[in-house]
């Protein structure tokens, strides 16, 4: 089975327009015809599909818990895990100097969902979301929704009555609609710093917090 066919099987969607699949797997470092616009679209479709699934799967669960569950599924770590299941690491088209990072893979998952939406509509995209994220959905615990790295770091410091972390943008590159951020996360007790990178300030902060948590372990 070819790589695209295997990916389509895991997604549960056969593309009518194979060019959409190719575009979804093309990072902007590779040149024109990349996945930025599909990623933008897929981000919204993914959030809607996950919200719909959680609403039906957990009747009566309050809005706050539904929001945290959704956040645990659409964060970069979760999407990178989905990318591993889909086998995107070896399928990406990137520039010669671009590494296939977790951020690149997470963006590609969103782009794939956007591509399925364009190719087959919302029902097809929702089916692809459920097929790709089924294992993550099945292991959700509504009573203990996963915490993101920033929340975990903050709660750990608060439990020890220590000052909260500080975040500082170290660098910002790219055009206004598509930027790349590097953020520093620092704490004073113990004195530690860590850097994180991402396609948004929020993602970069999460990466920096995650890196600092690793230093604390």
mmCIF file of the C-alpha atoms, coordinates in Angstrom:
data_MODEL
# 
_entry.id   MODEL 
# 
loop_
_atom_site.group_PDB 
_atom_site.id 
_atom_site.type_symbol 
_atom_site.label_atom_id 
_atom_site.label_alt_id 
_atom_site.label_comp_id 
_atom_site.label_asym_id 
_atom_site.label_entity_id 
_atom_site.label_seq_id 
_atom_site.pdbx_PDB_ins_code 
_atom_site.Cartn_x 
_atom_site.Cartn_y 
_atom_site.Cartn_z 
_atom_site.occupancy 
_atom_site.B_iso_or_equiv 
_atom_site.pdbx_formal_charge 
_atom_site.auth_seq_id 
_atom_site.auth_comp_id 
_atom_site.auth_asym_id 
_atom_site.auth_atom_id 
_atom_site.pdbx_PDB_model_num 
ATOM 1   C CA . UNK A 1 1   ? 0.000   0.000  0.000  1.00 0.00 ? 1   UNK A CA 1 
ATOM 2   C CA . UNK A 1 2   ? 1.395   3.425  -0.936 1.00 0.00 ? 2   UNK A CA 1 
ATOM 3   C CA . UNK A 1 3   ? 2.011   6.030  1.751  1.00 0.00 ? 3   UNK A CA 1 
ATOM 4   C CA . UNK A 1 4   ? -0.902  8.288  0.639  1.00 0.00 ? 4   UNK A CA 1 
ATOM 5   C CA . UNK A 1 5   ? -3.244  5.296  0.486  1.00 0.00 ? 5   UNK A CA 1 
ATOM 6   C CA . UNK A 1 6   ? -2.233  4.211  3.982  1.00 0.00 ? 6   UNK A CA 1 
ATOM 7   C CA . UNK A 1 7   ? -2.817  7.740  5.270  1.00 0.00 ? 7   UNK A CA 1 
ATOM 8   C CA . UNK A 1 8   ? -6.221  7.899  3.605  1.00 0.00 ? 8   UNK A CA 1 
ATOM 9   C CA . UNK A 1 9   ? -7.144  4.567  5.201  1.00 0.00 ? 9   UNK A CA 1 
ATOM 10  C CA . UNK A 1 10  ? -6.217  5.834  8.668  1.00 0.00 ? 10  UNK A CA 1 
ATOM 11  C CA . UNK A 1 11  ? -8.220  8.998  8.056  1.00 0.00 ? 11  UNK A CA 1 
ATOM 12  C CA . UNK A 1 12  ? -11.147 7.060  6.665  1.00 0.00 ? 12  UNK A CA 1 
ATOM 13  C CA . UNK A 1 13  ? -11.304 9.368  3.655  1.00 0.00 ? 13  UNK A CA 1 
ATOM 14  C CA . UNK A 1 14  ? -10.232 8.865  0.049  1.00 0.00 ? 14  UNK A CA 1 
ATOM 15  C CA . UNK A 1 15  ? -9.463  12.195 -1.579 1.00 0.00 ? 15  UNK A CA 1 
ATOM 16  C CA . UNK A 1 16  ? -11.244 13.096 -4.770 1.00 0.00 ? 16  UNK A CA 1 
ATOM 17  C CA . UNK A 1 17  ? -8.561  15.742 -5.341 1.00 0.00 ? 17  UNK A CA 1 
ATOM 18  C CA . UNK A 1 18  ? -5.160  14.258 -4.483 1.00 0.00 ? 18  UNK A CA 1 
ATOM 19  C CA . UNK A 1 19  ? -3.594  17.704 -4.760 1.00 0.00 ? 19  UNK A CA 1 
ATOM 20  C CA . UNK A 1 20  ? -5.303  18.701 -1.514 1.00 0.00 ? 20  UNK A CA 1 
ATOM 21  C CA . UNK A 1 21  ? -3.585  15.874 0.320  1.00 0.00 ? 21  UNK A CA 1 
ATOM 22  C CA . UNK A 1 22  ? -0.218  16.904 -1.121 1.00 0.00 ? 22  UNK A CA 1 
ATOM 23  C CA . UNK A 1 23  ? -0.804  20.514 -0.143 1.00 0.00 ? 23  UNK A CA 1 
ATOM 24  C CA . UNK A 1 24  ? -1.767  19.544 3.411  1.00 0.00 ? 24  UNK A CA 1 
ATOM 25  C CA . UNK A 1 25  ? 1.588   17.819 3.803  1.00 0.00 ? 25  UNK A CA 1 
ATOM 26  C CA . UNK A 1 26  ? 3.628   20.714 2.385  1.00 0.00 ? 26  UNK A CA 1 
ATOM 27  C CA . UNK A 1 27  ? 5.262   23.023 4.933  1.00 0.00 ? 27  UNK A CA 1 
ATOM 28  C CA . UNK A 1 28  ? 5.770   26.681 4.051  1.00 0.00 ? 28  UNK A CA 1 
ATOM 29  C CA . UNK A 1 29  ? 9.550   26.141 4.064  1.00 0.00 ? 29  UNK A CA 1 
ATOM 30  C CA . UNK A 1 30  ? 9.087   23.990 0.964  1.00 0.00 ? 30  UNK A CA 1 
ATOM 31  C CA . UNK A 1 31  ? 7.732   26.917 -1.044 1.00 0.00 ? 31  UNK A CA 1 
ATOM 32  C CA . UNK A 1 32  ? 4.472   27.914 -2.673 1.00 0.00 ? 32  UNK A CA 1 
ATOM 33  C CA . UNK A 1 33  ? 1.380   25.749 -2.507 1.00 0.00 ? 33  UNK A CA 1 
ATOM 34  C CA . UNK A 1 34  ? 1.932   25.048 1.199  1.00 0.00 ? 34  UNK A CA 1 
ATOM 35  C CA . UNK A 1 35  ? -0.540  24.094 3.920  1.00 0.00 ? 35  UNK A CA 1 
ATOM 36  C CA . UNK A 1 36  ? -0.954  27.427 5.727  1.00 0.00 ? 36  UNK A CA 1 
ATOM 37  C CA . UNK A 1 37  ? -4.468  28.181 4.468  1.00 0.00 ? 37  UNK A CA 1 
ATOM 38  C CA . UNK A 1 38  ? -5.628  24.609 4.995  1.00 0.00 ? 38  UNK A CA 1 
ATOM 39  C CA . UNK A 1 39  ? -4.220  24.724 8.526  1.00 0.00 ? 39  UNK A CA 1 
ATOM 40  C CA . UNK A 1 40  ? -6.234  27.884 9.229  1.00 0.00 ? 40  UNK A CA 1 
ATOM 41  C CA . UNK A 1 41  ? -9.402  26.193 8.020  1.00 0.00 ? 41  UNK A CA 1 
ATOM 42  C CA . UNK A 1 42  ? -8.665  22.883 9.727  1.00 0.00 ? 42  UNK A CA 1 
ATOM 43  C CA . UNK A 1 43  ? -8.111  24.542 13.085 1.00 0.00 ? 43  UNK A CA 1 
ATOM 44  C CA . UNK A 1 44  ? -11.717 25.767 13.084 1.00 0.00 ? 44  UNK A CA 1 
ATOM 45  C CA . UNK A 1 45  ? -13.170 22.512 11.747 1.00 0.00 ? 45  UNK A CA 1 
ATOM 46  C CA . UNK A 1 46  ? -11.211 20.462 14.279 1.00 0.00 ? 46  UNK A CA 1 
ATOM 47  C CA . UNK A 1 47  ? -12.416 22.581 17.187 1.00 0.00 ? 47  UNK A CA 1 
ATOM 48  C CA . UNK A 1 48  ? -16.023 22.298 16.015 1.00 0.00 ? 48  UNK A CA 1 
ATOM 49  C CA . UNK A 1 49  ? -15.850 18.525 15.478 1.00 0.00 ? 49  UNK A CA 1 
ATOM 50  C CA . UNK A 1 50  ? -14.239 17.926 18.874 1.00 0.00 ? 50  UNK A CA 1 
ATOM 51  C CA . UNK A 1 51  ? -16.768 20.181 20.612 1.00 0.00 ? 51  UNK A CA 1 
ATOM 52  C CA . UNK A 1 52  ? -19.643 18.330 18.947 1.00 0.00 ? 52  UNK A CA 1 
ATOM 53  C CA . UNK A 1 53  ? -18.224 14.935 19.922 1.00 0.00 ? 53  UNK A CA 1 
ATOM 54  C CA . UNK A 1 54  ? -17.609 15.929 23.539 1.00 0.00 ? 54  UNK A CA 1 
ATOM 55  C CA . UNK A 1 55  ? -21.081 17.473 23.809 1.00 0.00 ? 55  UNK A CA 1 
ATOM 56  C CA . UNK A 1 56  ? -22.665 14.178 22.744 1.00 0.00 ? 56  UNK A CA 1 
ATOM 57  C CA . UNK A 1 57  ? -20.238 11.869 24.532 1.00 0.00 ? 57  UNK A CA 1 
ATOM 58  C CA . UNK A 1 58  ? -20.532 13.535 27.953 1.00 0.00 ? 58  UNK A CA 1 
ATOM 59  C CA . UNK A 1 59  ? -24.153 14.681 28.397 1.00 0.00 ? 59  UNK A CA 1 
ATOM 60  C CA . UNK A 1 60  ? -24.587 16.913 31.399 1.00 0.00 ? 60  UNK A CA 1 
ATOM 61  C CA . UNK A 1 61  ? -20.886 17.751 31.738 1.00 0.00 ? 61  UNK A CA 1 
ATOM 62  C CA . UNK A 1 62  ? -20.540 21.463 32.569 1.00 0.00 ? 62  UNK A CA 1 
ATOM 63  C CA . UNK A 1 63  ? -19.085 23.930 30.105 1.00 0.00 ? 63  UNK A CA 1 
ATOM 64  C CA . UNK A 1 64  ? -15.845 24.402 32.043 1.00 0.00 ? 64  UNK A CA 1 
ATOM 65  C CA . UNK A 1 65  ? -14.938 20.712 31.941 1.00 0.00 ? 65  UNK A CA 1 
ATOM 66  C CA . UNK A 1 66  ? -15.935 20.430 28.294 1.00 0.00 ? 66  UNK A CA 1 
ATOM 67  C CA . UNK A 1 67  ? -13.631 23.350 27.519 1.00 0.00 ? 67  UNK A CA 1 
ATOM 68  C CA . UNK A 1 68  ? -10.698 21.761 29.329 1.00 0.00 ? 68  UNK A CA 1 
ATOM 69  C CA . UNK A 1 69  ? -11.276 18.430 27.625 1.00 0.00 ? 69  UNK A CA 1 
ATOM 70  C CA . UNK A 1 70  ? -11.337 20.115 24.236 1.00 0.00 ? 70  UNK A CA 1 
ATOM 71  C CA . UNK A 1 71  ? -8.155  22.032 25.064 1.00 0.00 ? 71  UNK A CA 1 
ATOM 72  C CA . UNK A 1 72  ? -6.422  18.779 26.007 1.00 0.00 ? 72  UNK A CA 1 
ATOM 73  C CA . UNK A 1 73  ? -7.222  17.332 22.573 1.00 0.00 ? 73  UNK A CA 1 
ATOM 74  C CA . UNK A 1 74  ? -6.304  20.263 20.335 1.00 0.00 ? 74  UNK A CA 1 
ATOM 75  C CA . UNK A 1 75  ? -3.047  21.225 22.032 1.00 0.00 ? 75  UNK A CA 1 
ATOM 76  C CA . UNK A 1 76  ? 0.215   20.665 20.215 1.00 0.00 ? 76  UNK A CA 1 
ATOM 77  C CA . UNK A 1 77  ? 1.257   17.541 22.134 1.00 0.00 ? 77  UNK A CA 1 
ATOM 78  C CA . UNK A 1 78  ? -1.996  15.744 21.362 1.00 0.00 ? 78  UNK A CA 1 
ATOM 79  C CA . UNK A 1 79  ? -1.917  16.680 17.683 1.00 0.00 ? 79  UNK A CA 1 
ATOM 80  C CA . UNK A 1 80  ? 1.706   15.571 17.399 1.00 0.00 ? 80  UNK A CA 1 
ATOM 81  C CA . UNK A 1 81  ? 0.664   12.215 18.859 1.00 0.00 ? 81  UNK A CA 1 
ATOM 82  C CA . UNK A 1 82  ? -2.082  11.989 16.236 1.00 0.00 ? 82  UNK A CA 1 
ATOM 83  C CA . UNK A 1 83  ? 0.509   12.810 13.563 1.00 0.00 ? 83  UNK A CA 1 
ATOM 84  C CA . UNK A 1 84  ? 2.547   9.838  14.760 1.00 0.00 ? 84  UNK A CA 1 
ATOM 85  C CA . UNK A 1 85  ? -0.451  7.534  14.439 1.00 0.00 ? 85  UNK A CA 1 
ATOM 86  C CA . UNK A 1 86  ? -1.103  8.860  10.935 1.00 0.00 ? 86  UNK A CA 1 
ATOM 87  C CA . UNK A 1 87  ? 2.537   8.433  9.962  1.00 0.00 ? 87  UNK A CA 1 
ATOM 88  C CA . UNK A 1 88  ? 3.052   12.037 8.935  1.00 0.00 ? 88  UNK A CA 1 
ATOM 89  C CA . UNK A 1 89  ? 6.710   12.236 9.956  1.00 0.00 ? 89  UNK A CA 1 
ATOM 90  C CA . UNK A 1 90  ? 7.949   10.623 6.777  1.00 0.00 ? 90  UNK A CA 1 
ATOM 91  C CA . UNK A 1 91  ? 5.270   12.111 4.542  1.00 0.00 ? 91  UNK A CA 1 
ATOM 92  C CA . UNK A 1 92  ? 5.927   15.810 5.105  1.00 0.00 ? 92  UNK A CA 1 
ATOM 93  C CA . UNK A 1 93  ? 7.430   17.992 2.391  1.00 0.00 ? 93  UNK A CA 1 
ATOM 94  C CA . UNK A 1 94  ? 9.707   20.558 4.034  1.00 0.00 ? 94  UNK A CA 1 
ATOM 95  C CA . UNK A 1 95  ? 12.579  22.799 3.028  1.00 0.00 ? 95  UNK A CA 1 
ATOM 96  C CA . UNK A 1 96  ? 16.158  21.541 3.179  1.00 0.00 ? 96  UNK A CA 1 
ATOM 97  C CA . UNK A 1 97  ? 16.891  23.315 6.475  1.00 0.00 ? 97  UNK A CA 1 
ATOM 98  C CA . UNK A 1 98  ? 13.508  22.749 8.144  1.00 0.00 ? 98  UNK A CA 1 
ATOM 99  C CA . UNK A 1 99  ? 13.187  20.077 10.816 1.00 0.00 ? 99  UNK A CA 1 
ATOM 100 C CA . UNK A 1 100 ? 9.951   18.137 11.185 1.00 0.00 ? 100 UNK A CA 1 
ATOM 101 C CA . UNK A 1 101 ? 9.167   19.329 14.697 1.00 0.00 ? 101 UNK A CA 1 
ATOM 102 C CA . UNK A 1 102 ? 6.118   18.675 16.843 1.00 0.00 ? 102 UNK A CA 1 
ATOM 103 C CA . UNK A 1 103 ? 4.780   22.082 15.833 1.00 0.00 ? 103 UNK A CA 1 
ATOM 104 C CA . UNK A 1 104 ? 5.164   21.237 12.132 1.00 0.00 ? 104 UNK A CA 1 
ATOM 105 C CA . UNK A 1 105 ? 3.364   17.916 12.653 1.00 0.00 ? 105 UNK A CA 1 
ATOM 106 C CA . UNK A 1 106 ? 0.573   19.470 14.725 1.00 0.00 ? 106 UNK A CA 1 
ATOM 107 C CA . UNK A 1 107 ? -0.001  22.084 12.036 1.00 0.00 ? 107 UNK A CA 1 
ATOM 108 C CA . UNK A 1 108 ? -0.090  19.348 9.390  1.00 0.00 ? 108 UNK A CA 1 
ATOM 109 C CA . UNK A 1 109 ? -2.842  17.483 11.250 1.00 0.00 ? 109 UNK A CA 1 
ATOM 110 C CA . UNK A 1 110 ? -4.949  20.641 11.222 1.00 0.00 ? 110 UNK A CA 1 
ATOM 111 C CA . UNK A 1 111 ? -4.161  21.121 7.525  1.00 0.00 ? 111 UNK A CA 1 
ATOM 112 C CA . UNK A 1 112 ? -5.255  17.547 6.792  1.00 0.00 ? 112 UNK A CA 1 
ATOM 113 C CA . UNK A 1 113 ? -8.589  18.142 8.488  1.00 0.00 ? 113 UNK A CA 1 
ATOM 114 C CA . UNK A 1 114 ? -8.975  21.304 6.438  1.00 0.00 ? 114 UNK A CA 1 
ATOM 115 C CA . UNK A 1 115 ? -8.147  19.394 3.262  1.00 0.00 ? 115 UNK A CA 1 
ATOM 116 C CA . UNK A 1 116 ? -10.736 16.721 4.010  1.00 0.00 ? 116 UNK A CA 1 
ATOM 117 C CA . UNK A 1 117 ? -13.308 19.458 4.672  1.00 0.00 ? 117 UNK A CA 1 
ATOM 118 C CA . UNK A 1 118 ? -12.625 21.101 1.306  1.00 0.00 ? 118 UNK A CA 1 
ATOM 119 C CA . UNK A 1 119 ? -12.643 17.733 -0.462 1.00 0.00 ? 119 UNK A CA 1 
ATOM 120 C CA . UNK A 1 120 ? -15.672 16.149 1.173  1.00 0.00 ? 120 UNK A CA 1 
ATOM 121 C CA . UNK A 1 121 ? -17.484 18.579 3.453  1.00 0.00 ? 121 UNK A CA 1 
ATOM 122 C CA . UNK A 1 122 ? -18.035 18.695 7.203  1.00 0.00 ? 122 UNK A CA 1 
ATOM 123 C CA . UNK A 1 123 ? -19.335 15.140 7.612  1.00 0.00 ? 123 UNK A CA 1 
ATOM 124 C CA . UNK A 1 124 ? -16.183 13.751 5.995  1.00 0.00 ? 124 UNK A CA 1 
ATOM 125 C CA . UNK A 1 125 ? -13.965 16.029 8.079  1.00 0.00 ? 125 UNK A CA 1 
ATOM 126 C CA . UNK A 1 126 ? -15.735 15.068 11.300 1.00 0.00 ? 126 UNK A CA 1 
ATOM 127 C CA . UNK A 1 127 ? -15.286 11.398 10.412 1.00 0.00 ? 127 UNK A CA 1 
ATOM 128 C CA . UNK A 1 128 ? -11.577 11.987 9.814  1.00 0.00 ? 128 UNK A CA 1 
ATOM 129 C CA . UNK A 1 129 ? -11.241 13.735 13.172 1.00 0.00 ? 129 UNK A CA 1 
ATOM 130 C CA . UNK A 1 130 ? -12.889 10.832 14.992 1.00 0.00 ? 130 UNK A CA 1 
ATOM 131 C CA . UNK A 1 131 ? -10.812 8.267  13.090 1.00 0.00 ? 131 UNK A CA 1 
ATOM 132 C CA . UNK A 1 132 ? -7.540  10.055 13.783 1.00 0.00 ? 132 UNK A CA 1 
ATOM 133 C CA . UNK A 1 133 ? -8.276  11.017 17.396 1.00 0.00 ? 133 UNK A CA 1 
ATOM 134 C CA . UNK A 1 134 ? -10.256 7.958  18.456 1.00 0.00 ? 134 UNK A CA 1 
ATOM 135 C CA . UNK A 1 135 ? -7.597  6.632  20.880 1.00 0.00 ? 135 UNK A CA 1 
ATOM 136 C CA . UNK A 1 136 ? -7.267  10.022 22.558 1.00 0.00 ? 136 UNK A CA 1 
ATOM 137 C CA . UNK A 1 137 ? -11.029 10.413 22.845 1.00 0.00 ? 137 UNK A CA 1 
ATOM 138 C CA . UNK A 1 138 ? -11.439 6.924  24.300 1.00 0.00 ? 138 UNK A CA 1 
ATOM 139 C CA . UNK A 1 139 ? -8.985  7.522  27.120 1.00 0.00 ? 139 UNK A CA 1 
ATOM 140 C CA . UNK A 1 140 ? -10.453 10.844 28.217 1.00 0.00 ? 140 UNK A CA 1 
ATOM 141 C CA . UNK A 1 141 ? -11.385 11.118 31.889 1.00 0.00 ? 141 UNK A CA 1 
ATOM 142 C CA . UNK A 1 142 ? -13.896 13.939 32.355 1.00 0.00 ? 142 UNK A CA 1 
ATOM 143 C CA . UNK A 1 143 ? -13.111 14.055 36.068 1.00 0.00 ? 143 UNK A CA 1 
ATOM 144 C CA . UNK A 1 144 ? -9.401  14.534 35.435 1.00 0.00 ? 144 UNK A CA 1 
ATOM 145 C CA . UNK A 1 145 ? -8.972  16.379 32.136 1.00 0.00 ? 145 UNK A CA 1 
ATOM 146 C CA . UNK A 1 146 ? -5.355  16.690 31.040 1.00 0.00 ? 146 UNK A CA 1 
ATOM 147 C CA . UNK A 1 147 ? -3.593  19.891 32.046 1.00 0.00 ? 147 UNK A CA 1 
ATOM 148 C CA . UNK A 1 148 ? -1.532  21.888 29.637 1.00 0.00 ? 148 UNK A CA 1 
ATOM 149 C CA . UNK A 1 149 ? 2.092   22.581 30.492 1.00 0.00 ? 149 UNK A CA 1 
ATOM 150 C CA . UNK A 1 150 ? 1.528   26.179 31.613 1.00 0.00 ? 150 UNK A CA 1 
ATOM 151 C CA . UNK A 1 151 ? -1.238  25.153 34.001 1.00 0.00 ? 151 UNK A CA 1 
ATOM 152 C CA . UNK A 1 152 ? 0.810   22.271 35.399 1.00 0.00 ? 152 UNK A CA 1 
ATOM 153 C CA . UNK A 1 153 ? 3.828   24.503 35.981 1.00 0.00 ? 153 UNK A CA 1 
ATOM 154 C CA . UNK A 1 154 ? 1.748   27.203 37.641 1.00 0.00 ? 154 UNK A CA 1 
ATOM 155 C CA . UNK A 1 155 ? -0.030  24.748 39.947 1.00 0.00 ? 155 UNK A CA 1 
ATOM 156 C CA . UNK A 1 156 ? 3.251   23.100 40.900 1.00 0.00 ? 156 UNK A CA 1 
ATOM 157 C CA . UNK A 1 157 ? 4.759   26.444 41.919 1.00 0.00 ? 157 UNK A CA 1 
ATOM 158 C CA . UNK A 1 158 ? 1.605   27.559 43.733 1.00 0.00 ? 158 UNK A CA 1 
ATOM 159 C CA . UNK A 1 159 ? 1.590   24.339 45.753 1.00 0.00 ? 159 UNK A CA 1 
ATOM 160 C CA . UNK A 1 160 ? 5.064   25.232 47.038 1.00 0.00 ? 160 UNK A CA 1 
ATOM 161 C CA . UNK A 1 161 ? 4.145   28.916 47.558 1.00 0.00 ? 161 UNK A CA 1 
ATOM 162 C CA . UNK A 1 162 ? 6.748   29.976 45.000 1.00 0.00 ? 162 UNK A CA 1 
ATOM 163 C CA . UNK A 1 163 ? 6.598   32.930 42.592 1.00 0.00 ? 163 UNK A CA 1 
ATOM 164 C CA . UNK A 1 164 ? 4.772   32.291 39.338 1.00 0.00 ? 164 UNK A CA 1 
ATOM 165 C CA . UNK A 1 165 ? 6.688   31.836 36.065 1.00 0.00 ? 165 UNK A CA 1 
ATOM 166 C CA . UNK A 1 166 ? 7.425   34.737 33.766 1.00 0.00 ? 166 UNK A CA 1 
ATOM 167 C CA . UNK A 1 167 ? 7.222   34.556 29.967 1.00 0.00 ? 167 UNK A CA 1 
ATOM 168 C CA . UNK A 1 168 ? 9.195   36.777 27.619 1.00 0.00 ? 168 UNK A CA 1 
ATOM 169 C CA . UNK A 1 169 ? 9.253   36.878 23.820 1.00 0.00 ? 169 UNK A CA 1 
ATOM 170 C CA . UNK A 1 170 ? 12.845  36.385 22.708 1.00 0.00 ? 170 UNK A CA 1 
ATOM 171 C CA . UNK A 1 171 ? 12.257  36.631 18.973 1.00 0.00 ? 171 UNK A CA 1 
ATOM 172 C CA . UNK A 1 172 ? 9.437   36.963 16.487 1.00 0.00 ? 172 UNK A CA 1 
ATOM 173 C CA . UNK A 1 173 ? 9.826   36.221 12.802 1.00 0.00 ? 173 UNK A CA 1 
ATOM 174 C CA . UNK A 1 174 ? 7.621   36.177 9.747  1.00 0.00 ? 174 UNK A CA 1 
ATOM 175 C CA . UNK A 1 175 ? 4.765   38.265 8.430  1.00 0.00 ? 175 UNK A CA 1 
ATOM 176 C CA . UNK A 1 176 ? 1.908   39.418 10.611 1.00 0.00 ? 176 UNK A CA 1 
ATOM 177 C CA . UNK A 1 177 ? -0.468  36.657 9.486  1.00 0.00 ? 177 UNK A CA 1 
ATOM 178 C CA . UNK A 1 178 ? 2.114   33.892 9.890  1.00 0.00 ? 178 UNK A CA 1 
ATOM 179 C CA . UNK A 1 179 ? 4.731   34.369 12.572 1.00 0.00 ? 179 UNK A CA 1 
ATOM 180 C CA . UNK A 1 180 ? 7.181   32.180 14.410 1.00 0.00 ? 180 UNK A CA 1 
ATOM 181 C CA . UNK A 1 181 ? 7.814   32.897 18.092 1.00 0.00 ? 181 UNK A CA 1 
ATOM 182 C CA . UNK A 1 182 ? 10.582  32.023 20.521 1.00 0.00 ? 182 UNK A CA 1 
ATOM 183 C CA . UNK A 1 183 ? 9.621   32.523 24.160 1.00 0.00 ? 183 UNK A CA 1 
ATOM 184 C CA . UNK A 1 184 ? 11.611  32.242 27.374 1.00 0.00 ? 184 UNK A CA 1 
ATOM 185 C CA . UNK A 1 185 ? 9.983   30.883 30.525 1.00 0.00 ? 185 UNK A CA 1 
ATOM 186 C CA . UNK A 1 186 ? 11.767  31.652 33.784 1.00 0.00 ? 186 UNK A CA 1 
ATOM 187 C CA . UNK A 1 187 ? 11.290  31.007 37.489 1.00 0.00 ? 187 UNK A CA 1 
ATOM 188 C CA . UNK A 1 188 ? 13.233  32.383 40.428 1.00 0.00 ? 188 UNK A CA 1 
ATOM 189 C CA . UNK A 1 189 ? 13.094  29.437 42.851 1.00 0.00 ? 189 UNK A CA 1 
ATOM 190 C CA . UNK A 1 190 ? 15.012  27.502 41.768 1.00 0.00 ? 190 UNK A CA 1 
ATOM 191 C CA . UNK A 1 191 ? 16.503  29.897 39.204 1.00 0.00 ? 191 UNK A CA 1 
ATOM 192 C CA . UNK A 1 192 ? 15.766  28.215 35.874 1.00 0.00 ? 192 UNK A CA 1 
ATOM 193 C CA . UNK A 1 193 ? 14.974  29.266 32.322 1.00 0.00 ? 193 UNK A CA 1 
ATOM 194 C CA . UNK A 1 194 ? 13.820  27.358 29.255 1.00 0.00 ? 194 UNK A CA 1 
ATOM 195 C CA . UNK A 1 195 ? 13.039  28.267 25.668 1.00 0.00 ? 195 UNK A CA 1 
ATOM 196 C CA . UNK A 1 196 ? 10.105  27.258 23.507 1.00 0.00 ? 196 UNK A CA 1 
ATOM 197 C CA . UNK A 1 197 ? 9.248   27.818 19.863 1.00 0.00 ? 197 UNK A CA 1 
ATOM 198 C CA . UNK A 1 198 ? 5.911   27.776 18.070 1.00 0.00 ? 198 UNK A CA 1 
ATOM 199 C CA . UNK A 1 199 ? 3.777   29.237 15.333 1.00 0.00 ? 199 UNK A CA 1 
ATOM 200 C CA . UNK A 1 200 ? 1.912   31.349 17.903 1.00 0.00 ? 200 UNK A CA 1 
ATOM 201 C CA . UNK A 1 201 ? 2.884   32.991 21.158 1.00 0.00 ? 201 UNK A CA 1 
ATOM 202 C CA . UNK A 1 202 ? 0.617   30.606 23.045 1.00 0.00 ? 202 UNK A CA 1 
ATOM 203 C CA . UNK A 1 203 ? 2.236   27.529 21.525 1.00 0.00 ? 203 UNK A CA 1 
ATOM 204 C CA . UNK A 1 204 ? 5.716   28.889 22.172 1.00 0.00 ? 204 UNK A CA 1 
ATOM 205 C CA . UNK A 1 205 ? 4.809   29.557 25.817 1.00 0.00 ? 205 UNK A CA 1 
ATOM 206 C CA . UNK A 1 206 ? 3.471   26.018 26.176 1.00 0.00 ? 206 UNK A CA 1 
ATOM 207 C CA . UNK A 1 207 ? 6.704   24.610 24.733 1.00 0.00 ? 207 UNK A CA 1 
ATOM 208 C CA . UNK A 1 208 ? 8.805   26.755 27.075 1.00 0.00 ? 208 UNK A CA 1 
ATOM 209 C CA . UNK A 1 209 ? 6.746   25.696 30.091 1.00 0.00 ? 209 UNK A CA 1 
ATOM 210 C CA . UNK A 1 210 ? 7.056   22.053 29.044 1.00 0.00 ? 210 UNK A CA 1 
ATOM 211 C CA . UNK A 1 211 ? 10.819  22.372 28.724 1.00 0.00 ? 211 UNK A CA 1 
ATOM 212 C CA . UNK A 1 212 ? 11.050  23.965 32.161 1.00 0.00 ? 212 UNK A CA 1 
ATOM 213 C CA . UNK A 1 213 ? 8.921   21.224 33.699 1.00 0.00 ? 213 UNK A CA 1 
ATOM 214 C CA . UNK A 1 214 ? 11.396  18.699 32.326 1.00 0.00 ? 214 UNK A CA 1 
ATOM 215 C CA . UNK A 1 215 ? 14.193  20.512 34.135 1.00 0.00 ? 215 UNK A CA 1 
ATOM 216 C CA . UNK A 1 216 ? 12.225  20.367 37.387 1.00 0.00 ? 216 UNK A CA 1 
ATOM 217 C CA . UNK A 1 217 ? 11.655  16.616 37.157 1.00 0.00 ? 217 UNK A CA 1 
# 
